[in-house]
Amino acid sequence: MFSVRLPRELLNRMRERKDINWAEVVREAIRRVLNEPFLPATLERLIRELHNSGQWKLLLCLYLKAELLDLRYLVKNLEVMYPGEGGEIVSGLDALLREWGIDPDLRGSYGGRSLRDLVKEGLLMYGVYDKFERDVREKLKHASLEVKKAAWLLSQYFIEDPYRGYEAGLYIVPHGFVRTLGLMLEKEDVMDIVDELVRMGLVFRDYYSSRAYSHEQLVGADYARPILIELSTDKSYLDRSGDLLRDENFLAFLKWLSKGYSLDFRAVVEYEEEEAKREFGDPELFDKTLKNLVKRGIVLIDYWPHRSRVGRRSSMPPHWVYKLAPIAKREILPFLIIEYLPKLHEANSGA
């Protein structure tokens, strides 16, 4: 990622031309100056042809083929987005890829790069990402408040530091997100909300399988990174009303959270959760405090899945992971430090 400084007059004239995608203009100029292929010619022509003819369903299917780890989830995601059409879309793209001499599973490489990575770069370079991003923004704009809250919550899981420039991977094990969303919305079943996030193309279901782990996961759309980064800094869902820094239950929760792991997180073995709650003092008060802090956008619950023993690495039971939302760490912890450092200094001086 880089920025370009422009004269104010030129910038104003560019802003007036809302019909022009300036990012696409810049990318095309860079391609011309470099004058060297970065994609296999066949793949480049295919993406151009699908883009120019507006075959967005096939392009989304192509993106998912490049993104998902388990292609069995390809049809599942497409069926949520386009009910009754998923299988037909996949079959149509597979036939087209074979016709163009491209492996339908996108196996292989070119110039030392995997074909999957090259597909995603091609979709970015030829403006497909821009189109998908605009579509998600438009759908999110008209979504229900519950879906908007869910999208914001998802951003807190995906984007730890919005100023870092690039988050390596946008994926989570869904258990913690689903549990947190249920508390936030006060609903027992939130899978319809998760389906809405898939339907708008913000996130997709996938499956991760290795010798150590085997679990479903939610994968954030690569083209939606700018949206997720913007959402992660939105303070409108963070409720700091009242004297939070003097709230005994909040401070007690921070003390409980910090046991052994500072304030980053506290991992609790799934079947030992009730015992961990008793450390708080009153399990019912813990649940009440947790629900309140989740609804206020301050606390998240994450999930570590079971890990099988592989080589020298021992097995590990599943854990619930309690942690402050990244935006809460940025917006609340500094004030907490300012509030209590003088008291700590006074205590040390009097000792």
MOFENRA-V407627 format. One record per residue. N is the residue number from 0. RES is the residue in one letter. SS is DSSP state (h for helix, s for strand, l for the rest). PHI is phi in radians with two decimals (999 if undefined). PSI is psi in whole degrees, 0 to 359 (none if undefined). Layout:
# MOFENRA-V407627
n=N res=RES ss=SS phi=PHI psi=PSI
n=N res=RES ss=SS phi=PHI psi=PSI
This chain:
# MOFENRA-V407627
n=0 res=M ss=l phi=999 psi=135
n=1 res=F ss=l phi=-2.57 psi=163
n=2 res=S ss=l phi=-2.05 psi=157
n=3 res=V ss=l phi=-2.20 psi=128
n=4 res=R ss=l phi=-1.47 psi=133
n=5 res=L ss=l phi=-2.26 psi=151
n=6 res=P ss=l phi=-1.04 psi=144
n=7 res=R ss=h phi=-1.00 psi=318
n=8 res=E ss=h phi=-1.07 psi=317
n=9 res=L ss=h phi=-1.13 psi=319
n=10 res=L ss=h phi=-1.10 psi=318
n=11 res=N ss=h phi=-1.10 psi=319
n=12 res=R ss=h phi=-1.16 psi=324
n=13 res=M ss=h phi=-1.14 psi=319
n=14 res=R ss=h phi=-1.14 psi=331
n=15 res=E ss=h phi=-1.20 psi=333
n=16 res=R ss=l phi=-1.58 psi=74
n=17 res=K ss=l phi=-1.24 psi=349
n=18 res=D ss=l phi=-1.42 psi=353
n=19 res=I ss=l phi=-1.89 psi=132
n=20 res=N ss=l phi=-1.53 psi=98
n=21 res=W ss=h phi=-1.19 psi=331
n=22 res=A ss=h phi=-1.09 psi=320
n=23 res=E ss=h phi=-1.19 psi=324
n=24 res=V ss=h phi=-1.08 psi=315
n=25 res=V ss=h phi=-1.12 psi=316
n=26 res=R ss=h phi=-1.08 psi=319
n=27 res=E ss=h phi=-1.13 psi=321
n=28 res=A ss=h phi=-1.12 psi=320
n=29 res=I ss=h phi=-1.12 psi=318
n=30 res=R ss=h phi=-1.06 psi=318
n=31 res=R ss=h phi=-1.16 psi=319
n=32 res=V ss=h phi=-1.17 psi=317
n=33 res=L ss=h phi=-1.20 psi=325
n=34 res=N ss=l phi=0.90 psi=43
n=35 res=E ss=l phi=-2.54 psi=143
n=36 res=P ss=l phi=-1.26 psi=139
n=37 res=F ss=l phi=-2.00 psi=355
n=38 res=L ss=l phi=-2.22 psi=153
n=39 res=P ss=l phi=-1.01 psi=139
n=40 res=A ss=h phi=-0.98 psi=321
n=41 res=T ss=h phi=-1.12 psi=315
n=42 res=L ss=h phi=-1.13 psi=319
n=43 res=E ss=h phi=-1.06 psi=314
n=44 res=R ss=h phi=-1.14 psi=321
n=45 res=L ss=h phi=-1.09 psi=312
n=46 res=I ss=h phi=-1.09 psi=317
n=47 res=R ss=h phi=-1.03 psi=314
n=48 res=E ss=h phi=-1.13 psi=315
n=49 res=L ss=h phi=-1.13 psi=321
n=50 res=H ss=h phi=-1.14 psi=311
n=51 res=N ss=h phi=-1.16 psi=333
n=52 res=S ss=l phi=-1.68 psi=4
n=53 res=G ss=l phi=1.18 psi=34
n=54 res=Q ss=l phi=-1.50 psi=68
n=55 res=W ss=h phi=-1.22 psi=327
n=56 res=K ss=h phi=-1.14 psi=318
n=57 res=L ss=h phi=-1.18 psi=323
n=58 res=L ss=h phi=-1.18 psi=323
n=59 res=L ss=h phi=-1.15 psi=319
n=60 res=C ss=h phi=-1.07 psi=319
n=61 res=L ss=h phi=-1.10 psi=318
n=62 res=Y ss=h phi=-1.05 psi=314
n=63 res=L ss=h phi=-1.13 psi=324
n=64 res=K ss=h phi=-1.04 psi=323
n=65 res=A ss=h phi=-1.38 psi=336
n=66 res=E ss=h phi=-1.69 psi=317
n=67 res=L ss=l phi=-1.31 psi=144
n=68 res=L ss=l phi=-1.38 psi=323
n=69 res=D ss=l phi=-1.98 psi=107
n=70 res=L ss=l phi=-1.23 psi=352
n=71 res=R ss=h phi=-1.14 psi=337
n=72 res=Y ss=h phi=-1.49 psi=357
n=73 res=L ss=h phi=-1.07 psi=306
n=74 res=V ss=h phi=-1.14 psi=322
n=75 res=K ss=h phi=-1.00 psi=314
n=76 res=N ss=h phi=-1.19 psi=317
n=77 res=L ss=h phi=-1.14 psi=327
n=78 res=E ss=h phi=-1.17 psi=327
n=79 res=V ss=h phi=-1.18 psi=320
n=80 res=M ss=h phi=-1.36 psi=320
n=81 res=Y ss=l phi=-2.31 psi=79
n=82 res=P ss=l phi=-0.90 psi=130
n=83 res=G ss=l phi=1.43 psi=357
n=84 res=E ss=l phi=-2.00 psi=351
n=85 res=G ss=h phi=-0.94 psi=307
n=86 res=G ss=h phi=-1.09 psi=321
n=87 res=E ss=h phi=-1.15 psi=320
n=88 res=I ss=h phi=-1.11 psi=314
n=89 res=V ss=h phi=-1.11 psi=314
n=90 res=S ss=h phi=-1.06 psi=319
n=91 res=G ss=h phi=-1.12 psi=317
n=92 res=L ss=h phi=-1.21 psi=319
n=93 res=D ss=h phi=-1.01 psi=316
n=94 res=A ss=h phi=-1.12 psi=320
n=95 res=L ss=h phi=-1.16 psi=318
n=96 res=L ss=h phi=-1.10 psi=318
n=97 res=R ss=h phi=-1.10 psi=319
n=98 res=E ss=h phi=-1.06 psi=326
n=99 res=W ss=l phi=-1.58 psi=3
n=100 res=G ss=l phi=1.35 psi=27
n=101 res=I ss=l phi=-1.96 psi=134
n=102 res=D ss=l phi=-1.07 psi=124
n=103 res=P ss=l phi=-1.02 psi=334
n=104 res=D ss=l phi=-1.57 psi=4
n=105 res=L ss=l phi=0.99 psi=37
n=106 res=R ss=l phi=-1.39 psi=155
n=107 res=G ss=l phi=1.91 psi=182
n=108 res=S ss=s phi=-2.60 psi=169
n=109 res=Y ss=s phi=-2.63 psi=122
n=110 res=G ss=l phi=1.07 psi=32
n=111 res=G ss=l phi=1.41 psi=4
n=112 res=R ss=s phi=-1.95 psi=142
n=113 res=S ss=s phi=-1.18 psi=148
n=114 res=L ss=h phi=-1.08 psi=325
n=115 res=R ss=h phi=-1.06 psi=313
n=116 res=D ss=h phi=-1.10 psi=320
n=117 res=L ss=h phi=-1.15 psi=324
n=118 res=V ss=h phi=-1.06 psi=312
n=119 res=K ss=h phi=-1.11 psi=321
n=120 res=E ss=h phi=-1.16 psi=323
n=121 res=G ss=h phi=-1.14 psi=318
n=122 res=L ss=h phi=-1.12 psi=325
n=123 res=L ss=h phi=-1.21 psi=311
n=124 res=M ss=h phi=-1.14 psi=328
n=125 res=Y ss=l phi=-1.76 psi=20
n=126 res=G ss=l phi=1.46 psi=3
n=127 res=V ss=h phi=-1.20 psi=319
n=128 res=Y ss=h phi=-1.00 psi=317
n=129 res=D ss=h phi=-1.03 psi=316
n=130 res=K ss=h phi=-1.11 psi=313
n=131 res=F ss=h phi=-1.11 psi=319
n=132 res=E ss=h phi=-1.08 psi=316
n=133 res=R ss=h phi=-1.06 psi=319
n=134 res=D ss=h phi=-1.08 psi=316
n=135 res=V ss=h phi=-1.12 psi=316
n=136 res=R ss=h phi=-1.02 psi=316
n=137 res=E ss=h phi=-1.14 psi=317
n=138 res=K ss=h phi=-1.16 psi=321
n=139 res=L ss=h phi=-1.16 psi=324
n=140 res=K ss=h phi=-1.03 psi=323
n=141 res=H ss=l phi=-1.76 psi=8
n=142 res=A ss=l phi=-1.33 psi=165
n=143 res=S ss=l phi=-1.23 psi=164
n=144 res=L ss=h phi=-1.07 psi=323
n=145 res=E ss=h phi=-1.08 psi=317
n=146 res=V ss=h phi=-1.19 psi=321
n=147 res=K ss=h phi=-1.10 psi=319
n=148 res=K ss=h phi=-1.10 psi=318
n=149 res=A ss=h phi=-1.11 psi=320
n=150 res=A ss=h phi=-1.13 psi=319
n=151 res=W ss=h phi=-1.10 psi=315
n=152 res=L ss=h phi=-1.05 psi=318
n=153 res=L ss=h phi=-1.02 psi=321
n=154 res=S ss=h phi=-1.10 psi=330
n=155 res=Q ss=h phi=-1.23 psi=333
n=156 res=Y ss=h phi=-1.37 psi=322
n=157 res=F ss=h phi=-1.45 psi=322
n=158 res=I ss=l phi=-1.95 psi=98
n=159 res=E ss=l phi=-1.28 psi=317
n=160 res=D ss=l phi=-2.35 psi=103
n=161 res=P ss=l phi=-1.18 psi=348
n=162 res=Y ss=l phi=-1.77 psi=3
n=163 res=R ss=l phi=-1.24 psi=332
n=164 res=G ss=l phi=1.85 psi=318
n=165 res=Y ss=l phi=-2.78 psi=122
n=166 res=E ss=l phi=-1.55 psi=131
n=167 res=A ss=l phi=-1.03 psi=304
n=168 res=G ss=l phi=-2.31 psi=135
n=169 res=L ss=l phi=-1.82 psi=80
n=170 res=Y ss=s phi=-2.66 psi=146
n=171 res=I ss=s phi=-2.50 psi=153
n=172 res=V ss=l phi=-1.31 psi=128
n=173 res=P ss=h phi=-1.26 psi=342
n=174 res=H ss=h phi=-0.95 psi=312
n=175 res=G ss=h phi=-1.18 psi=317
n=176 res=F ss=h phi=-1.06 psi=315
n=177 res=V ss=h phi=-1.11 psi=318
n=178 res=R ss=h phi=-1.14 psi=316
n=179 res=T ss=h phi=-1.12 psi=317
n=180 res=L ss=h phi=-1.09 psi=321
n=181 res=G ss=h phi=-1.07 psi=318
n=182 res=L ss=h phi=-1.17 psi=318
n=183 res=M ss=h phi=-1.12 psi=318
n=184 res=L ss=h phi=-1.64 psi=356
n=185 res=E ss=l phi=0.98 psi=48
n=186 res=K ss=l phi=-2.28 psi=139
n=187 res=E ss=l phi=-1.32 psi=323
n=188 res=D ss=l phi=-2.06 psi=116
n=189 res=V ss=l phi=-2.04 psi=13
n=190 res=M ss=h phi=-1.13 psi=334
n=191 res=D ss=h phi=-1.16 psi=327
n=192 res=I ss=h phi=-1.23 psi=319
n=193 res=V ss=h phi=-1.07 psi=319
n=194 res=D ss=h phi=-1.05 psi=323
n=195 res=E ss=h phi=-1.13 psi=323
n=196 res=L ss=h phi=-1.15 psi=323
n=197 res=V ss=h phi=-1.20 psi=317
n=198 res=R ss=h phi=-1.06 psi=324
n=199 res=M ss=l phi=-1.44 psi=353
n=200 res=G ss=l phi=1.48 psi=18
n=201 res=L ss=l phi=-1.44 psi=327
n=202 res=V ss=s phi=-2.57 psi=157
n=203 res=F ss=s phi=-2.36 psi=154
n=204 res=R ss=s phi=-1.49 psi=144
n=205 res=D ss=s phi=-2.61 psi=176
n=206 res=Y ss=s phi=-2.37 psi=130
n=207 res=Y ss=s phi=-1.86 psi=132
n=208 res=S ss=s phi=-2.46 psi=127
n=209 res=S ss=l phi=-2.56 psi=183
n=210 res=R ss=l phi=-1.14 psi=330
n=211 res=A ss=l phi=-1.64 psi=324
n=212 res=Y ss=l phi=-2.24 psi=152
n=213 res=S ss=s phi=-2.67 psi=107
n=214 res=H ss=s phi=-2.83 psi=157
n=215 res=E ss=s phi=-1.32 psi=155
n=216 res=Q ss=s phi=-2.57 psi=159
n=217 res=L ss=s phi=-1.80 psi=130
n=218 res=V ss=s phi=-2.02 psi=122
n=219 res=G ss=s phi=-1.23 psi=140
n=220 res=A ss=l phi=-1.15 psi=129
n=221 res=D ss=h phi=-1.05 psi=323
n=222 res=Y ss=h phi=-1.26 psi=347
n=223 res=A ss=h phi=-1.71 psi=8
n=224 res=R ss=h phi=-0.91 psi=313
n=225 res=P ss=h phi=-1.02 psi=323
n=226 res=I ss=h phi=-1.17 psi=314
n=227 res=L ss=h phi=-1.11 psi=322
n=228 res=I ss=h phi=-1.14 psi=316
n=229 res=E ss=h phi=-1.09 psi=315
n=230 res=L ss=h phi=-1.06 psi=323
n=231 res=S ss=h phi=-1.13 psi=341
n=232 res=T ss=l phi=-1.81 psi=3
n=233 res=D ss=l phi=-1.31 psi=114
n=234 res=K ss=h phi=-1.51 psi=356
n=235 res=S ss=h phi=-1.19 psi=340
n=236 res=Y ss=h phi=-1.72 psi=2
n=237 res=L ss=l phi=-1.75 psi=113
n=238 res=D ss=l phi=-1.70 psi=107
n=239 res=R ss=l phi=-1.88 psi=17
n=240 res=S ss=l phi=-1.10 psi=156
n=241 res=G ss=l phi=1.36 psi=177
n=242 res=D ss=l phi=-1.57 psi=73
n=243 res=L ss=h phi=-1.02 psi=321
n=244 res=L ss=h phi=-1.25 psi=350
n=245 res=R ss=h phi=-1.99 psi=10
n=246 res=D ss=l phi=-1.34 psi=115
n=247 res=E ss=h phi=-1.06 psi=321
n=248 res=N ss=h phi=-1.18 psi=321
n=249 res=F ss=h phi=-1.13 psi=315
n=250 res=L ss=h phi=-1.15 psi=323
n=251 res=A ss=h phi=-1.15 psi=323
n=252 res=F ss=h phi=-1.16 psi=319
n=253 res=L ss=h phi=-1.07 psi=320
n=254 res=K ss=h phi=-1.12 psi=317
n=255 res=W ss=h phi=-1.11 psi=317
n=256 res=L ss=h phi=-1.11 psi=324
n=257 res=S ss=l phi=-1.41 psi=357
n=258 res=K ss=l phi=-1.14 psi=105
n=259 res=G ss=l phi=1.57 psi=341
n=260 res=Y ss=l phi=-2.28 psi=23
n=261 res=S ss=l phi=0.98 psi=215
n=262 res=L ss=l phi=-1.81 psi=10
n=263 res=D ss=l phi=-1.22 psi=310
n=264 res=F ss=l phi=-2.96 psi=167
n=265 res=R ss=s phi=-2.34 psi=121
n=266 res=A ss=s phi=-1.69 psi=130
n=267 res=V ss=s phi=-2.17 psi=125
n=268 res=V ss=s phi=-0.96 psi=134
n=269 res=E ss=h phi=-0.91 psi=315
n=270 res=Y ss=h phi=-1.46 psi=2
n=271 res=E ss=h phi=-1.94 psi=14
n=272 res=E ss=h phi=-1.12 psi=318
n=273 res=E ss=h phi=-1.10 psi=322
n=274 res=E ss=h phi=-1.13 psi=320
n=275 res=A ss=h phi=-1.14 psi=324
n=276 res=K ss=h phi=-1.11 psi=326
n=277 res=R ss=h phi=-1.15 psi=336
n=278 res=E ss=l phi=-1.12 psi=335
n=279 res=F ss=l phi=-1.22 psi=336
n=280 res=G ss=l phi=2.09 psi=298
n=281 res=D ss=l phi=-2.20 psi=110
n=282 res=P ss=h phi=-0.97 psi=322
n=283 res=E ss=h phi=-1.17 psi=320
n=284 res=L ss=h phi=-1.17 psi=325
n=285 res=F ss=h phi=-1.05 psi=311
n=286 res=D ss=h phi=-1.06 psi=319
n=287 res=K ss=h phi=-1.14 psi=316
n=288 res=T ss=h phi=-1.15 psi=316
n=289 res=L ss=h phi=-1.04 psi=313
n=290 res=K ss=h phi=-1.05 psi=318
n=291 res=N ss=h phi=-1.10 psi=315
n=292 res=L ss=h phi=-1.23 psi=327
n=293 res=V ss=h phi=-1.17 psi=314
n=294 res=K ss=h phi=-1.09 psi=333
n=295 res=R ss=l phi=-1.55 psi=3
n=296 res=G ss=l phi=1.34 psi=21
n=297 res=I ss=l phi=-1.71 psi=324
n=298 res=V ss=s phi=-2.12 psi=141
n=299 res=L ss=s phi=-2.04 psi=154
n=300 res=I ss=s phi=-2.03 psi=122
n=301 res=D ss=s phi=-1.89 psi=182
n=302 res=Y ss=s phi=-2.58 psi=130
n=303 res=W ss=s phi=-1.82 psi=120
n=304 res=P ss=l phi=-1.30 psi=168
n=305 res=H ss=l phi=-1.03 psi=138
n=306 res=R ss=s phi=-2.02 psi=127
n=307 res=S ss=l phi=-1.40 psi=156
n=308 res=R ss=l phi=-1.25 psi=127
n=309 res=V ss=s phi=-2.40 psi=120
n=310 res=G ss=l phi=1.02 psi=234
n=311 res=R ss=l phi=-1.48 psi=350
n=312 res=R ss=s phi=-1.45 psi=126
n=313 res=S ss=l phi=-1.33 psi=165
n=314 res=S ss=l phi=-1.28 psi=160
n=315 res=M ss=s phi=-2.48 psi=130
n=316 res=P ss=l phi=-1.25 psi=162
n=317 res=P ss=l phi=-1.17 psi=147
n=318 res=H ss=s phi=-2.23 psi=143
n=319 res=W ss=s phi=-1.52 psi=138
n=320 res=V ss=s phi=-2.13 psi=115
n=321 res=Y ss=s phi=-1.66 psi=136
n=322 res=K ss=s phi=-2.76 psi=160
n=323 res=L ss=s phi=-1.31 psi=141
n=324 res=A ss=l phi=-1.09 psi=143
n=325 res=P ss=h phi=-0.90 psi=320
n=326 res=I ss=h phi=-1.19 psi=329
n=327 res=A ss=h phi=-1.21 psi=321
n=328 res=K ss=h phi=-1.09 psi=322
n=329 res=R ss=h phi=-1.32 psi=324
n=330 res=E ss=h phi=-1.68 psi=336
n=331 res=I ss=l phi=-1.91 psi=316
n=332 res=L ss=h phi=-1.02 psi=320
n=333 res=P ss=h phi=-1.01 psi=321
n=334 res=F ss=h phi=-1.21 psi=327
n=335 res=L ss=h phi=-1.12 psi=318
n=336 res=I ss=h phi=-1.13 psi=315
n=337 res=I ss=h phi=-1.07 psi=323
n=338 res=E ss=h phi=-1.19 psi=320
n=339 res=Y ss=h phi=-1.83 psi=345
n=340 res=L ss=h phi=-1.07 psi=315
n=341 res=P ss=h phi=-1.04 psi=321
n=342 res=K ss=h phi=-1.16 psi=322
n=343 res=L ss=h phi=-1.15 psi=320
n=344 res=H ss=h phi=-1.12 psi=318
n=345 res=E ss=h phi=-1.10 psi=319
n=346 res=A ss=h phi=-1.11 psi=319
n=347 res=N ss=h phi=-1.21 psi=326
n=348 res=S ss=h phi=-1.19 psi=325
n=349 res=G ss=h phi=-1.43 psi=348
n=350 res=A ss=l phi=-1.30 psi=none
